[in-house]
Amino acid sequence: MKREFLEGLGLEKEAIEKIMAEHGKTVETHKTKATDLQSSLDDLKGQLTQRDKDLKELKKKAEGSEELQTQLTNLQKQYDDDKVSYEKKIKDTQLSSALKLALNGKVHDADLVTGLIDKTKIELGEDGNVAKGLDEQIKTLQESKSFLFVSQEDSTPLIKGVKPVEGEPGGQPSASIGANFAKSANEKEKAVKNSFWD
């Protein structure tokens, strides 16, 4: 959100500062979540690397023992299954996070819309963001389920207690209700004074 946009709405400086501070908190929360997610992914990768190392050591120790070879084979199978499961979880988590980030501000409920997206058609770029496959699905969903998406009117921030500056099509500002009331009261007062002196 840009400060110039808020200034264009005719907001006072104090209101703009409060909005920008709140927006900064939201951005910081997203950064923290992304950092936590990356930390979890790094931990999982570290666990997989350690398992690889442990299995190699076991293979060396198991040479010549049939019973240990059988246990090792079973462990290897379990490890391979776990590795596939971890990699799938990592990929799903990265994909879901990238989708939610891409949908942020465009939909009313990012979790719901993410569930409607065919993730097999989504490709992530090297930076971890959605690279392909989302735009086409979004267009289809907008046509069939437009209520899920934030309309252009809804995307304008709702700021309670402040009314943006209004104007007439010719560029002249319209008279406010207060100004009209004051004008009417002045005219009535003049009429009363004039009738009194007549």
MODELLER restraints for C-alpha pairs under 7 A, 6 or more apart:
rsr = mdl.restraints
at = mdl.atoms
rsr.add(forms.Gaussian(group=physical.xy_distance, feature=features.Distance(at['CA:6:A'], at['CA:16:A']), mean=6.38, stdev=0.5))
rsr.add(forms.Gaussian(group=physical.xy_distance, feature=features.Distance(at['CA:9:A'], at['CA:164:A']), mean=5.17, stdev=0.5))
rsr.add(forms.Gaussian(group=physical.xy_distance, feature=features.Distance(at['CA:9:A'], at['CA:165:A']), mean=6.81, stdev=0.5))
rsr.add(forms.Gaussian(group=physical.xy_distance, feature=features.Distance(at['CA:10:A'], at['CA:164:A']), mean=5.42, stdev=0.5))
rsr.add(forms.Gaussian(group=physical.xy_distance, feature=features.Distance(at['CA:10:A'], at['CA:165:A']), mean=5.82, stdev=0.5))
rsr.add(forms.Gaussian(group=physical.xy_distance, feature=features.Distance(at['CA:41:A'], at['CA:90:A']), mean=6.55, stdev=0.5))
rsr.add(forms.Gaussian(group=physical.xy_distance, feature=features.Distance(at['CA:48:A'], at['CA:83:A']), mean=6.98, stdev=0.5))
rsr.add(forms.Gaussian(group=physical.xy_distance, feature=features.Distance(at['CA:62:A'], at['CA:68:A']), mean=5.23, stdev=0.5))
rsr.add(forms.Gaussian(group=physical.xy_distance, feature=features.Distance(at['CA:62:A'], at['CA:69:A']), mean=5.70, stdev=0.5))
rsr.add(forms.Gaussian(group=physical.xy_distance, feature=features.Distance(at['CA:96:A'], at['CA:114:A']), mean=6.98, stdev=0.5))
rsr.add(forms.Gaussian(group=physical.xy_distance, feature=features.Distance(at['CA:98:A'], at['CA:128:A']), mean=6.72, stdev=0.5))
rsr.add(forms.Gaussian(group=physical.xy_distance, feature=features.Distance(at['CA:98:A'], at['CA:129:A']), mean=5.23, stdev=0.5))
rsr.add(forms.Gaussian(group=physical.xy_distance, feature=features.Distance(at['CA:98:A'], at['CA:130:A']), mean=5.93, stdev=0.5))
rsr.add(forms.Gaussian(group=physical.xy_distance, feature=features.Distance(at['CA:99:A'], at['CA:114:A']), mean=6.47, stdev=0.5))
rsr.add(forms.Gaussian(group=physical.xy_distance, feature=features.Distance(at['CA:99:A'], at['CA:130:A']), mean=6.71, stdev=0.5))
rsr.add(forms.Gaussian(group=physical.xy_distance, feature=features.Distance(at['CA:100:A'], at['CA:110:A']), mean=5.56, stdev=0.5))
rsr.add(forms.Gaussian(group=physical.xy_distance, feature=features.Distance(at['CA:100:A'], at['CA:114:A']), mean=6.76, stdev=0.5))
rsr.add(forms.Gaussian(group=physical.xy_distance, feature=features.Distance(at['CA:103:A'], at['CA:110:A']), mean=6.13, stdev=0.5))
rsr.add(forms.Gaussian(group=physical.xy_distance, feature=features.Distance(at['CA:104:A'], at['CA:110:A']), mean=6.65, stdev=0.5))
rsr.add(forms.Gaussian(group=physical.xy_distance, feature=features.Distance(at['CA:106:A'], at['CA:149:A']), mean=5.88, stdev=0.5))
rsr.add(forms.Gaussian(group=physical.xy_distance, feature=features.Distance(at['CA:106:A'], at['CA:150:A']), mean=5.40, stdev=0.5))
rsr.add(forms.Gaussian(group=physical.xy_distance, feature=features.Distance(at['CA:107:A'], at['CA:148:A']), mean=5.74, stdev=0.5))
rsr.add(forms.Gaussian(group=physical.xy_distance, feature=features.Distance(at['CA:107:A'], at['CA:149:A']), mean=4.13, stdev=0.5))
rsr.add(forms.Gaussian(group=physical.xy_distance, feature=features.Distance(at['CA:107:A'], at['CA:150:A']), mean=5.08, stdev=0.5))
rsr.add(forms.Gaussian(group=physical.xy_distance, feature=features.Distance(at['CA:108:A'], at['CA:148:A']), mean=5.79, stdev=0.5))
rsr.add(forms.Gaussian(group=physical.xy_distance, feature=features.Distance(at['CA:108:A'], at['CA:149:A']), mean=5.87, stdev=0.5))
rsr.add(forms.Gaussian(group=physical.xy_distance, feature=features.Distance(at['CA:108:A'], at['CA:150:A']), mean=6.02, stdev=0.5))
rsr.add(forms.Gaussian(group=physical.xy_distance, feature=features.Distance(at['CA:117:A'], at['CA:137:A']), mean=6.82, stdev=0.5))
rsr.add(forms.Gaussian(group=physical.xy_distance, feature=features.Distance(at['CA:121:A'], at['CA:133:A']), mean=5.37, stdev=0.5))
rsr.add(forms.Gaussian(group=physical.xy_distance, feature=features.Distance(at['CA:122:A'], at['CA:130:A']), mean=6.99, stdev=0.5))
rsr.add(forms.Gaussian(group=physical.xy_distance, feature=features.Distance(at['CA:122:A'], at['CA:132:A']), mean=5.70, stdev=0.5))
rsr.add(forms.Gaussian(group=physical.xy_distance, feature=features.Distance(at['CA:122:A'], at['CA:133:A']), mean=4.55, stdev=0.5))
rsr.add(forms.Gaussian(group=physical.xy_distance, feature=features.Distance(at['CA:122:A'], at['CA:134:A']), mean=6.18, stdev=0.5))
rsr.add(forms.Gaussian(group=physical.xy_distance, feature=features.Distance(at['CA:123:A'], at['CA:130:A']), mean=6.04, stdev=0.5))
rsr.add(forms.Gaussian(group=physical.xy_distance, feature=features.Distance(at['CA:123:A'], at['CA:131:A']), mean=5.54, stdev=0.5))
rsr.add(forms.Gaussian(group=physical.xy_distance, feature=features.Distance(at['CA:123:A'], at['CA:132:A']), mean=5.04, stdev=0.5))
rsr.add(forms.Gaussian(group=physical.xy_distance, feature=features.Distance(at['CA:123:A'], at['CA:133:A']), mean=6.39, stdev=0.5))
rsr.add(forms.Gaussian(group=physical.xy_distance, feature=features.Distance(at['CA:124:A'], at['CA:130:A']), mean=4.51, stdev=0.5))
rsr.add(forms.Gaussian(group=physical.xy_distance, feature=features.Distance(at['CA:124:A'], at['CA:131:A']), mean=5.02, stdev=0.5))
rsr.add(forms.Gaussian(group=physical.xy_distance, feature=features.Distance(at['CA:124:A'], at['CA:132:A']), mean=6.97, stdev=0.5))
rsr.add(forms.Gaussian(group=physical.xy_distance, feature=features.Distance(at['CA:125:A'], at['CA:131:A']), mean=5.06, stdev=0.5))
rsr.add(forms.Gaussian(group=physical.xy_distance, feature=features.Distance(at['CA:142:A'], at['CA:149:A']), mean=6.92, stdev=0.5))
rsr.add(forms.Gaussian(group=physical.xy_distance, feature=features.Distance(at['CA:166:A'], at['CA:173:A']), mean=6.44, stdev=0.5))
rsr.add(forms.Gaussian(group=physical.xy_distance, feature=features.Distance(at['CA:166:A'], at['CA:174:A']), mean=6.71, stdev=0.5))
rsr.add(forms.Gaussian(group=physical.xy_distance, feature=features.Distance(at['CA:167:A'], at['CA:173:A']), mean=4.12, stdev=0.5))
rsr.add(forms.Gaussian(group=physical.xy_distance, feature=features.Distance(at['CA:167:A'], at['CA:174:A']), mean=5.19, stdev=0.5))
rsr.add(forms.Gaussian(group=physical.xy_distance, feature=features.Distance(at['CA:168:A'], at['CA:174:A']), mean=5.68, stdev=0.5))
